[in-house]
Amino acid sequence: MADVARNSTVPGLLFGVGVVTAIGAGAAQGLGVVAWPLVLGLVSAALFCAAVVAHSERTGTFVTAIAAAAANAYLFTRKLEASAGDAFCNVNEVINCDAVNTSPQSEAFGVPITLFGFAFYVGLALASLGNAERSRRLHQVSAMFAVFNVAYSLYLAQVSWQMGHLCVVCTFIYAANFLLLWAGVRGHRAQGGVLTEDLLGALTSRSMVTIAVTFFAIILVGGSAWRDRPGAVPEPNGATLTQDDLAALVMEPGGPVRLAGDEPILGDPNAPYVVLEFADFGCPHCAHAEREFAALVEEMPQIQVRFRVFPLSGACNPVLQSEAGIERCLAAIGAECANEQGRFWDYARSVFKNQAYMQPEDLRFQAEQIQLDMPTWAACLARPETALEIRDDAQAGADAGVQGTPTAYLKGTHGDAWVMVQGRGGPAAGVRKLVEAHLAGKAMPKPAPYQHDEH
């Protein structure tokens, strides 16, 4: 699998720096420094990949593709099980893989881009295992793909920057794309080739066929897993769940659950099952929940969903300390003013789809796009009473025990009592199962006592 032997100075230097970086990661871990072990560990991995590329382009392509495939596989499994605790790369509000991995830009054509990435890198790794003489087009094909991947990496990095979040695993994948471009161009030139020559021959080469067959086979299997993920199609049906399964879905609220009376409502306001959702416009999981609740209400007219905002910023949330993220407050105030014109859901959907653009001028543009009366909207923004309404929503959420967003409460399955809906798959999936079980006549379990998460 090796190419022509290279001077050992550059690979040795890269390998040495990688070792030093790995030692630094271990030292940082021992000292309890939160972010540096992870960052240095991934930098070390990238340096090792670079060292192998410098020694042998074909072997380097294989090693880098395997590393990139592993990173994409991890992020894809996080998408499949978004409620399975924090990702290991969630360090704080800024260094947060989940925030990036659940953004609208993390999917293309309804499928996570990490699945596309995993499928491609596995195909490339397999292609690099081929006989060097019979797969001489490997480097040209790899470089062709790498040009696109590097450009797309730069776009995703820009989106992440605008969101104010850093996904270090994503950053490693971006680095891998640059390394693969380097390996492809370097290897093809070493063979005396020009990247743009005989592109048709490259597209029909043994390497391209290997990548394509592997890619589509993995997409077929992975796409099925994505469609059947928990919460997308609730299986089993709520009517067939055991009492233990149902009990895992409900918890007592942390305090009184209050309706303001003027909440935006999805569905029939007279529907017997009432959901009260607390959400934040800057929260990627809330963007998913909005779409899921909209689909749920359309499918099950017995359910209505009422919305109250819980901005994750102390600038307008009296129970939070940090005033970072004031754009979340501005989005919430804008939504309140859109609600006065009967256009809350149009505005909310626009903001949820464009969470990377929540500065005042961005929100104003979105308000114009949904054709709000702009002078009326602007006057509403300036009224002190509007900000007080946002604070009241946030306080109501805190009183009910909201610890994060989205949080949903359900009334109708336990008489007039509210229950907090929890469990894997998101709040919409939990509500669906509980209502299905109740409609089927199943006995409702007693909610578990409220537990405050100290973390």
Backbone torsions as a table, in degrees:
resi	resn	phi	psi	omega
1	MET	NA	-6.6	-175.9
2	ALA	-81.1	153.0	173.2
3	ASP	-95.4	-165.2	177.7
4	VAL	-60.6	138.8	-178.3
5	ALA	-59.0	143.4	-179.1
6	ARG	-114.5	162.4	172.5
7	ASN	-59.5	135.2	-173.2
8	SER	-83.4	-4.2	-175.0
9	THR	-65.4	-52.2	-177.3
10	VAL	-65.3	-48.8	177.0
11	PRO	-58.1	-41.8	-179.6
12	GLY	-63.2	-40.9	178.7
13	LEU	-64.2	-45.7	179.4
14	LEU	-63.0	-41.7	179.2
15	PHE	-62.9	-42.5	-179.5
16	GLY	-63.3	-43.8	178.4
17	VAL	-64.6	-36.9	177.1
18	GLY	-61.4	-40.9	178.7
19	VAL	-64.0	-45.5	179.4
20	VAL	-61.0	-41.6	179.6
21	THR	-64.4	-41.2	177.9
22	ALA	-62.8	-40.4	176.6
23	ILE	-63.2	-40.0	177.1
24	GLY	-62.3	-38.7	177.6
25	ALA	-62.8	-42.5	178.5
26	GLY	-64.7	-39.9	179.0
27	ALA	-65.0	-42.1	179.0
28	ALA	-63.5	-37.8	177.3
29	GLN	-62.8	-43.6	-179.9
30	GLY	-65.0	-31.7	179.8
31	LEU	-83.3	-6.5	177.9
32	GLY	77.6	19.7	176.5
33	VAL	-74.7	124.4	-164.9
34	VAL	-64.6	-57.5	-168.4
35	ALA	-87.9	-30.9	-169.5
36	TRP	-64.0	-37.1	178.6
37	PRO	-57.2	-42.7	-180.0
38	LEU	-66.4	-49.2	-177.5
39	VAL	-62.6	-48.7	-179.4
40	LEU	-65.4	-35.0	178.4
41	GLY	-63.0	-42.7	179.6
42	LEU	-72.1	-35.6	174.9
43	VAL	-62.7	-42.0	178.2
44	SER	-60.9	-43.3	179.0
45	ALA	-61.8	-41.6	179.1
46	ALA	-64.6	-38.8	178.7
47	LEU	-66.6	-38.9	176.7
48	PHE	-62.2	-43.1	177.5
49	CYS	-61.3	-42.1	179.5
50	ALA	-63.6	-38.4	179.0
51	ALA	-63.0	-40.7	179.6
52	VAL	-68.4	-40.5	177.2
53	VAL	-59.7	-43.3	-179.4
54	ALA	-64.1	-28.4	179.5
55	HIS	-83.0	-44.1	-178.8
56	SER	-153.1	117.3	-175.5
57	GLU	-62.0	-40.7	-177.2
58	ARG	-68.6	-46.9	178.1
59	THR	-64.1	-38.6	178.3
60	GLY	-64.1	-37.5	176.6
61	THR	-62.4	-43.1	178.9
62	PHE	-62.2	-50.4	-176.6
63	VAL	-63.8	-43.5	-178.6
64	THR	-67.9	-40.2	179.1
65	ALA	-64.0	-40.1	177.6
66	ILE	-63.1	-43.4	179.6
67	ALA	-63.7	-43.2	179.2
68	ALA	-66.7	-37.4	177.2
69	ALA	-62.8	-41.8	179.4
70	ALA	-63.0	-41.6	178.9
71	ALA	-63.8	-43.2	178.0
72	ASN	-66.1	-37.7	179.2
73	ALA	-62.3	-41.6	179.1
74	TYR	-62.2	-47.0	-178.4
75	LEU	-66.4	-34.2	178.1
76	PHE	-66.9	-42.1	178.2
77	THR	-65.5	-30.6	174.4
78	ARG	-64.0	-36.9	177.5
79	LYS	-67.4	-37.4	-179.9
80	LEU	-67.9	-34.5	-176.1
81	GLU	-126.9	65.2	-174.1
82	ALA	-66.2	-17.5	-177.9
83	SER	-99.4	6.3	-175.0
84	ALA	-86.6	56.7	177.5
85	GLY	73.7	178.2	-179.2
86	ASP	-75.7	146.6	173.0
87	ALA	-67.4	152.4	-179.9
88	PHE	-64.0	-20.7	-179.2
89	CYS	-96.5	13.8	171.3
90	ASN	-90.3	102.6	-177.0
91	VAL	-99.3	-45.2	178.7
92	ASN	-156.7	-165.6	-178.0
93	GLU	-64.3	-30.7	-177.5
94	VAL	-87.3	-54.6	177.9
95	ILE	-84.1	93.5	-170.2
96	ASN	-149.5	103.2	-178.8
97	CYS	-65.9	-41.0	-176.2
98	ASP	-62.7	-37.0	-179.4
99	ALA	-61.2	-38.6	178.5
100	VAL	-78.9	-40.4	-173.6
101	ASN	-72.1	-13.6	177.8
102	THR	-111.4	7.5	178.9
103	SER	-71.8	160.3	178.0
104	PRO	-57.2	-30.7	-178.8
105	GLN	-75.6	-4.6	-179.7
106	SER	-82.1	-0.9	179.2
107	GLU	-128.2	150.9	174.8
108	ALA	-139.6	128.7	-178.4
109	PHE	59.6	31.7	178.6
110	GLY	77.7	9.4	-177.5
111	VAL	-126.3	139.4	178.0
112	PRO	-59.1	135.8	178.8
113	ILE	-66.5	-20.4	177.4
114	THR	-67.9	-27.2	175.3
115	LEU	-69.8	-42.7	175.5
116	PHE	-59.1	-43.7	-179.6
117	GLY	-62.7	-47.0	179.8
118	PHE	-58.4	-45.7	-178.2
119	ALA	-62.3	-42.5	-179.2
120	PHE	-66.4	-47.5	-175.2
121	TYR	-66.5	-35.3	175.0
122	VAL	-63.9	-43.2	177.6
123	GLY	-61.0	-41.5	179.2
124	LEU	-65.9	-40.6	178.5
125	ALA	-61.3	-43.3	178.4
126	LEU	-64.5	-40.4	179.6
127	ALA	-63.5	-35.6	-178.5
128	SER	-71.8	-14.4	177.2
129	LEU	-80.9	-9.6	-177.6
130	GLY	-68.1	162.1	178.3
131	ASN	-59.7	131.2	-174.7
132	ALA	-60.2	-34.4	-178.5
133	GLU	-75.4	-36.4	-177.1
134	ARG	-88.5	-6.3	177.8
135	SER	-133.3	54.4	-177.2
136	ARG	-69.4	-13.8	-179.4
137	ARG	-85.1	-0.8	-175.1
138	LEU	-52.7	-50.4	-174.4
139	HIS	-67.0	-38.1	178.1
140	GLN	-64.9	-45.7	179.8
141	VAL	-63.9	-44.9	-179.9
142	SER	-60.8	-42.7	180.0
143	ALA	-66.2	-38.6	178.5
144	MET	-60.0	-46.6	177.8
145	PHE	-66.2	-38.5	-176.0
146	ALA	-64.1	-33.3	177.6
147	VAL	-58.9	-47.8	177.8
148	PHE	-64.8	-44.5	-176.8
149	ASN	-63.5	-38.1	177.9
150	VAL	-65.5	-44.2	178.8
151	ALA	-60.9	-42.2	-179.8
152	TYR	-69.0	-34.9	176.6
153	SER	-61.8	-41.5	178.9
154	LEU	-64.2	-38.7	177.3
155	TYR	-64.0	-46.7	-179.0
156	LEU	-65.7	-36.0	177.6
157	ALA	-63.5	-38.8	177.8
158	GLN	-65.0	-43.1	178.6
159	VAL	-61.4	-44.1	178.9
160	SER	-60.9	-41.8	178.9
161	TRP	-61.3	-42.5	180.0
162	GLN	-67.2	-31.4	177.2
163	MET	-72.4	-21.6	-177.0
164	GLY	81.6	22.4	180.0
165	HIS	-127.3	152.1	176.8
166	LEU	-124.9	122.6	174.4
167	CYS	-102.4	106.2	-174.7
168	VAL	-69.6	-30.9	176.8
169	VAL	-68.0	-40.0	175.5
170	CYS	-61.3	-41.5	-180.0
171	THR	-61.8	-37.5	175.9
172	PHE	-62.3	-40.6	178.7
173	ILE	-63.9	-40.3	177.2
174	TYR	-60.4	-43.9	178.9
175	ALA	-62.0	-39.0	179.0
176	ALA	-61.8	-36.9	178.7
177	ASN	-64.5	-39.9	176.2
178	PHE	-64.6	-39.8	179.0
179	LEU	-65.4	-39.0	179.2
180	LEU	-68.0	-34.2	175.7
181	LEU	-65.6	-43.5	177.8
182	TRP	-60.7	-46.7	-179.0
183	ALA	-63.5	-42.2	-177.7
184	GLY	-66.0	-48.7	-179.4
185	VAL	-65.1	-44.4	-178.6
186	ARG	-63.2	-45.1	-178.7
187	GLY	-68.0	-38.8	-179.1
188	HIS	-68.7	-38.2	177.4
189	ARG	-66.2	-36.6	179.3
190	ALA	-63.2	-25.4	177.6
191	GLN	-86.8	-0.6	-179.6
192	GLY	83.6	15.3	-177.1
193	GLY	-96.6	163.9	174.3
194	VAL	-114.7	134.6	-170.9
195	LEU	-56.3	-36.7	-173.7
196	THR	-92.0	4.6	-177.4
197	GLU	-80.5	142.2	173.5
198	ASP	44.6	58.8	-178.3
199	LEU	-64.8	-33.1	178.2
200	LEU	-62.8	-39.6	177.5
201	GLY	-63.8	-37.0	177.8
202	ALA	-66.2	-39.5	-177.8
203	LEU	-69.6	-19.8	179.7
204	THR	-110.3	12.5	-176.3
205	SER	-75.9	165.7	178.2
206	ARG	-58.5	-40.7	-179.1
207	SER	-64.5	-43.9	179.5
208	MET	-63.4	-40.8	179.4
209	VAL	-62.9	-43.4	179.1
210	THR	-60.2	-46.0	-179.9
211	ILE	-63.5	-45.1	-176.1
212	ALA	-65.1	-45.9	-178.6
213	VAL	-63.6	-45.1	179.1
214	THR	-63.0	-44.0	-178.2
215	PHE	-57.8	-52.4	-175.3
216	PHE	-70.2	-31.5	177.3
217	ALA	-65.8	-43.8	-179.6
218	ILE	-69.9	-39.5	178.6
219	ILE	-61.9	-37.8	179.8
220	LEU	-62.7	-46.2	-179.1
221	VAL	-73.4	-47.7	-178.4
222	GLY	-66.5	-36.0	177.2
223	GLY	-63.3	-37.0	176.8
224	SER	-65.2	-41.9	177.6
225	ALA	-63.3	-37.7	179.3
226	TRP	-66.4	-42.9	179.9
227	ARG	-65.8	-31.3	-176.9
228	ASP	-98.3	14.0	-178.4
229	ARG	-64.4	157.2	177.1
230	PRO	-58.2	129.5	177.8
231	GLY	98.0	-27.2	178.6
232	ALA	-74.8	-51.3	172.8
233	VAL	-130.4	102.9	-172.6
234	PRO	-64.9	108.8	177.0
235	GLU	-124.4	132.1	-4.0
236	PRO	-72.4	166.2	175.8
237	ASN	-59.9	147.6	-178.7
238	GLY	-54.3	-31.4	-178.7
239	ALA	-69.2	-17.4	-177.5
240	THR	-106.4	2.2	180.0
241	LEU	-72.8	149.9	175.3
242	THR	-77.3	168.0	177.7
243	GLN	-62.5	-36.9	178.2
244	ASP	-65.0	-39.5	178.0
245	ASP	-62.6	-44.7	-179.9
246	LEU	-66.7	-39.4	-179.2
247	ALA	-61.8	-30.1	-179.7
248	ALA	-71.7	-10.5	-176.3
249	LEU	-93.7	-13.9	-171.4
250	VAL	-125.0	142.9	176.4
251	MET	-140.6	150.2	175.0
252	GLU	-64.8	143.9	173.5
253	PRO	-62.9	159.6	178.8
254	GLY	-80.5	-2.8	-179.5
255	GLY	176.3	-166.8	-178.1
256	PRO	-65.1	137.0	177.4
257	VAL	-99.4	117.2	-173.6
258	ARG	-112.5	134.3	168.9
259	LEU	-97.6	137.5	178.4
260	ALA	-79.0	-26.9	-179.7
261	GLY	100.5	-19.5	-179.4
262	ASP	-120.9	23.1	-179.9
263	GLU	-65.0	147.2	169.0
264	PRO	-61.3	141.1	-175.1
265	ILE	-124.9	131.6	168.6
266	LEU	-97.3	126.3	178.0
267	GLY	96.2	-168.0	-178.4
268	ASP	-75.7	119.8	-179.4
269	PRO	-64.5	-11.3	177.1
270	ASN	-102.3	6.0	179.6
271	ALA	-61.0	141.4	-172.6
272	PRO	-71.2	-25.2	-179.7
273	TYR	-101.1	118.4	-174.8
274	VAL	-109.7	125.4	174.9
275	VAL	-108.7	130.5	171.6
276	LEU	-111.7	114.6	-179.0
277	GLU	-105.7	132.8	170.7
278	PHE	-106.4	126.1	-174.8
279	ALA	-144.9	164.7	-179.4
280	ASP	-124.7	133.8	-174.6
281	PHE	-68.8	-17.1	177.3
282	GLY	-95.4	5.1	-175.3
283	CYS	-93.3	116.8	-179.9
284	PRO	-59.4	-38.7	179.0
285	HIS	-63.9	-31.5	178.3
286	CYS	-67.9	-34.7	177.3
287	ALA	-62.7	-41.2	175.9
288	HIS	-65.0	-43.7	-177.4
289	ALA	-62.4	-37.0	179.8
290	GLU	-60.8	-44.8	179.2
291	ARG	-66.2	-39.4	-178.2
292	GLU	-68.7	-40.0	178.0
293	PHE	-67.4	-38.1	178.1
294	ALA	-61.0	-43.0	178.0
295	ALA	-67.1	-38.1	-178.7
296	LEU	-64.8	-44.7	-179.0
297	VAL	-65.1	-37.1	178.3
298	GLU	-66.6	-36.8	-178.5
299	GLU	-80.0	-33.8	-176.3
300	MET	-125.5	91.2	-176.1
301	PRO	-67.0	-6.8	176.5
302	GLN	-74.5	-6.8	-174.6
303	ILE	-112.2	135.2	169.2
304	GLN	-119.1	147.2	-179.9
305	VAL	-121.5	124.5	176.9
306	ARG	-109.4	144.2	-170.1
307	PHE	-117.8	129.5	167.7
308	ARG	-129.8	145.7	-173.4
309	VAL	-91.7	143.3	175.3
310	PHE	-133.4	78.6	-176.1
311	PRO	-64.5	135.4	179.9
312	LEU	-87.3	58.0	177.9
313	SER	-152.8	130.4	178.0
314	GLY	-67.8	-7.8	178.1
315	ALA	-65.1	-24.1	178.4
316	CYS	-140.2	-0.6	178.7
317	ASN	-110.4	109.9	-172.6
318	PRO	-66.1	-12.8	-177.0
319	VAL	-97.7	-0.7	179.0
320	LEU	-109.8	149.1	-175.8
321	GLN	-89.4	-50.7	-174.9
322	SER	-72.0	136.0	178.3
323	GLU	-95.7	12.4	174.8
324	ALA	-66.1	153.6	178.4
325	GLY	80.4	35.1	-178.2
326	ILE	-62.2	-21.8	178.8
327	GLU	-62.5	-26.4	176.5
328	ARG	-66.4	-36.2	177.0
329	CYS	-69.1	-43.0	179.5
330	LEU	-61.5	-39.6	178.1
331	ALA	-65.5	-39.7	179.8
332	ALA	-66.0	-42.1	178.0
333	ILE	-64.4	-41.2	177.1
334	GLY	-61.2	-38.6	178.9
335	ALA	-66.4	-39.3	177.9
336	GLU	-60.9	-40.4	179.4
337	CYS	-72.5	-33.1	174.4
338	ALA	-66.3	-34.5	179.1
339	ASN	-63.4	-34.1	179.0
340	GLU	-64.2	-23.3	177.7
341	GLN	-99.8	9.6	178.9
342	GLY	73.1	22.3	-176.0
343	ARG	-123.7	28.7	-176.6
344	PHE	-56.6	-50.1	-171.8
345	TRP	-69.2	-33.3	175.5
346	ASP	-62.3	-44.1	-179.9
347	TYR	-67.6	-46.3	-177.3
348	ALA	-60.7	-43.4	-179.1
349	ARG	-64.9	-37.1	178.5
350	SER	-65.1	-44.0	-179.4
351	VAL	-67.1	-42.4	179.6
352	PHE	-61.9	-34.4	-179.9
353	LYS	-76.5	-18.0	-174.6
354	ASN	-127.5	51.2	-175.4
355	GLN	-67.0	-15.6	176.2
356	ALA	-78.5	-8.2	-176.1
357	TYR	-127.6	84.7	-176.7
358	MET	-129.2	20.9	172.9
359	GLN	-76.3	161.7	-175.4
360	PRO	-51.2	-43.5	-179.1
361	GLU	-67.6	-31.4	177.5
362	ASP	-68.0	-45.1	-179.5
363	LEU	-65.1	-38.3	177.5
364	ARG	-62.8	-42.6	179.4
365	PHE	-61.5	-43.0	-179.8
366	GLN	-66.3	-35.7	176.0
367	ALA	-64.2	-39.7	177.2
368	GLU	-65.3	-38.2	-177.6
369	GLN	-64.2	-32.4	178.4
370	ILE	-92.7	10.1	171.6
371	GLN	62.6	45.2	170.6
372	LEU	-71.8	157.1	170.5
373	ASP	-73.5	102.4	-169.2
374	MET	-66.0	-41.5	176.6
375	PRO	-60.4	-40.3	178.7
376	THR	-66.3	-41.7	179.6
377	TRP	-63.4	-44.8	-179.8
378	ALA	-64.1	-39.5	178.9
379	ALA	-64.2	-37.4	178.1
380	CYS	-65.3	-40.7	179.1
381	LEU	-59.2	-35.8	-174.4
382	ALA	-81.2	-12.9	-177.9
383	ARG	-74.8	128.6	177.6
384	PRO	-59.7	-29.1	-178.1
385	GLU	-63.5	-30.2	-179.5
386	THR	-65.3	-45.1	178.1
387	ALA	-63.4	-34.0	178.4
388	LEU	-65.8	-34.1	177.6
389	GLU	-66.1	-36.3	177.1
390	ILE	-66.4	-42.4	178.4
391	ARG	-63.7	-36.1	178.8
392	ASP	-66.8	-40.2	175.8
393	ASP	-59.7	-47.0	-178.2
394	ALA	-63.5	-40.9	179.1
395	GLN	-65.6	-38.1	177.2
396	ALA	-62.2	-39.3	177.3
397	GLY	-64.5	-44.9	179.1
398	ALA	-62.3	-41.1	178.9
399	ASP	-61.9	-33.2	-178.5
400	ALA	-83.2	-8.4	177.8
401	GLY	101.2	17.7	177.6
402	VAL	-64.3	127.6	178.2
403	GLN	-116.7	-12.6	179.5
404	GLY	-167.9	172.8	-179.1
405	THR	-122.5	147.8	-3.5
406	PRO	-80.1	149.8	172.5
407	THR	-126.2	134.4	-177.0
408	ALA	-126.0	140.7	174.5
409	TYR	-117.8	145.3	-175.1
410	LEU	-127.4	133.8	174.5
411	LYS	-125.3	134.5	179.2
412	GLY	133.5	-26.1	178.0
413	THR	-90.3	-21.1	-179.4
414	HIS	-123.8	48.8	-177.9
415	GLY	68.2	-133.7	178.8
416	ASP	-90.6	3.8	-178.2
417	ALA	-84.8	142.9	174.4
418	TRP	-86.7	144.6	171.7
419	VAL	-126.8	146.6	174.8
420	MET	-85.7	128.8	-178.0
421	VAL	-92.6	130.6	-177.8
422	GLN	-137.4	-170.7	176.0
423	GLY	105.9	168.1	179.9
424	ARG	-68.2	152.1	176.4
425	GLY	97.7	-9.4	178.3
426	GLY	95.5	163.8	-174.8
427	PRO	-65.8	-35.3	-178.9
428	ALA	-63.6	-41.0	178.5
429	ALA	-64.2	-40.8	178.3
430	GLY	-64.6	-42.9	177.5
431	VAL	-60.9	-44.3	-179.8
432	ARG	-57.3	-48.3	-176.9
433	LYS	-64.9	-41.2	-179.7
434	LEU	-65.6	-43.6	-179.7
435	VAL	-67.4	-41.6	177.3
436	GLU	-59.5	-43.4	179.8
437	ALA	-65.2	-41.2	-179.5
438	HIS	-66.4	-42.7	178.2
439	LEU	-64.2	-28.8	178.8
440	ALA	-81.7	-0.9	176.9
441	GLY	86.2	12.4	179.6
442	LYS	-74.5	145.9	177.2
443	ALA	-67.8	137.1	-179.1
444	MET	-88.1	132.7	-178.8
445	PRO	-73.1	157.2	175.0
446	LYS	-71.5	131.3	-179.7
447	PRO	-62.5	143.8	175.7
448	ALA	-67.0	150.9	177.5
449	PRO	-59.5	146.0	179.0
450	TYR	-62.4	135.6	178.0
451	GLN	-121.7	125.0	178.1
452	HIS	-87.5	127.3	179.0
453	ASP	-83.8	110.6	-177.4
454	GLU	-68.9	-15.5	-177.7
455	HIS	-95.8	NA	NA
